[in-house]
Amino acid sequence: MKVAIMSDSHDSIPNLEKAIELALTKGAEVLFHCGDLISPFMIPVLAKFGKETHLILGNNRGDVYLMMEHLKKYPHIKFHGEQAFLDIKNYKIAMVHYPKIAYAFAVTGEYDFVFCGHTHVYEIKEIGKTLVINPGEILGKEGAPSFVILDLKTKEHERIVF
């Protein structure tokens, strides 16, 4: 099963739309957004993925109340608050915005994958049996926008830069 991992879109509608289009083209079945989506007007953009989507907050929260109102229209988007602990196809996945916390989760050995963001810098690190993925940023502030396509079964991953 292929999944898309994104983070730090920071209200960039065109870049998030392009990333979603590319994720669908690459065959992603689930999307994980690791925080800093920010404004409620980004929810309908994220919803264009049209499949199971998991969303957490980052350090730039925006209007969480209004975001929650928008999320009511899109039941395929699951909002988890600060962090998420998921079982997807028998793979244990943790999702948190901050890399240092992601590394701490990985050290426990409880997760197959931990997804994070915040730094806007692409990084993949193996800690024990856990693959920690920071997909970089959708915004494109620190470099070209990027996200990651991951095959959960094989752990093969591809950085998509656009």
N, C-alpha and C positions, 0 to 999 in steps of 0.2 A: 504494500500500500504506500503510495506516494503522498506526502504532505508538504505544505508550504509553510515556511516560518518567516515571519516579517516582524519588523519593529520600527518604532520611531518615525512614523509618517508625518507627524507634526503639521497636520492640516493641509498637506500637499495633495489636493484632489487629483491633478493629472498623473502624479507619480503613483499614487495608490491604485488608480484605475488601470494604469499600464501594468503594474505588478500583478494585479488580479487577472488581467487578460493573459499575461505570460504564465501564471500559475495554472490556469485552466488549460492552456495549450500544452503545458508539460504534464498534464494528467493528475494534478493534485486533487485528492479527494477530501482532505481536511485542511483548514487554514488555522494557523496559530498566530495571533498578533500579540507581541510581547510588551505592549504599552506605548504610551505617548501617541495615541491616536488623537487625543485632545478634544476637539470641538464636537458637539452633538451632530453637526451637519456632516461629519465624516461617517456616521453610522450607515446612512443609505448607500454611500460609496462602498464601504466594507461589505454590505449586504449583496452587492453585485456578484460576489463569489457564488452565492446561491446554494452552497453546501454547508455542511457542519463547520462552524467557525467558533474558535475560542479566543476570548479577549480578556486581557487584564489591564489594570491601570499602570501608569508609569509615574514619574515624578511631576509631569505636566498633566494635571488631571482635567482641566477644563471644567465645564458645568456638568458634574456627575448626575445631578437630579434630572436635567433635561436629557442627558444621554440615556438614562434609564427609561424615560418616557419614549424616546425613539426606539429603543430596543424592544419594546412591547410589540412593535410592528414586524419584527424579524425573529421568529422563534428559532431559526437555525443558528443564530448568534447566541452563544452562551457566555454571559458576563460573569467573571469569577472574582472580581475585586482585586486585591493586592497580588494574589498568587493563585495558581491552579495545580491540583494534583489529580491526574487523570489516568484512566486505564483505557487505552485505545487499542483494540484488537490484541489484547493481552500484553501490551507494552505499557510499562509504567513511565509516565511522563510528568515532569514538574515544569512549571512555567513561572518565572519571576522576572521583574524588570532588571534588577541589579546583578551584574556578573559575580561579585564576591559572594552574594547569597546563593547564586546558582552553583558556584564551586562547593560551597558548604553542603548543599543538597546532594551533589554528586559524590562527595566523600562518604556519605552514609551508605552508599552501595544499594540503596533502595530503588533507584530509578535506572531505566535503560537510557533515557534521554532527559536532559534539562535544557530548556530554551530560555534565553534572556535577551536583553538589549542594552539600552542606556548609553553606552559609549559611542555609538554610531560607527563602530569599527568591527568589521567582519573578523570572527575568530571561531575556530573549532578546536576543541581541546578534549582529549580523552583522559578521564580521571577514573582509574580503576576500570570497571566495566561500563561506566557511564560516558556517553558522548554529550558534551556540553556545546551548544550551538548558539552563537551570537550572529545573527544574519546580516549585521550592518544596519544601514538605515534606508528607509524608503524616501526620506526627505531629500537627500543629495547635498547636504551641507558640508560634510567632511570629505566628500568624494562622490563618485558616481553612485546613484541609488542601487541597492542590491537586496536580495533576499535569498533564501536557501530552499531548494527542493530536496527532500530526504525520503529515501526508501526505508521504511521502518524495518522491514525484514532483513535487508542486506547491509544496512547502515551506509549505503552509498549515498553521497550527497553532492550536490552541484550548486555552486554559487551562481546566481543569475544576476548579471550586471546590465543595467540599461541606461 
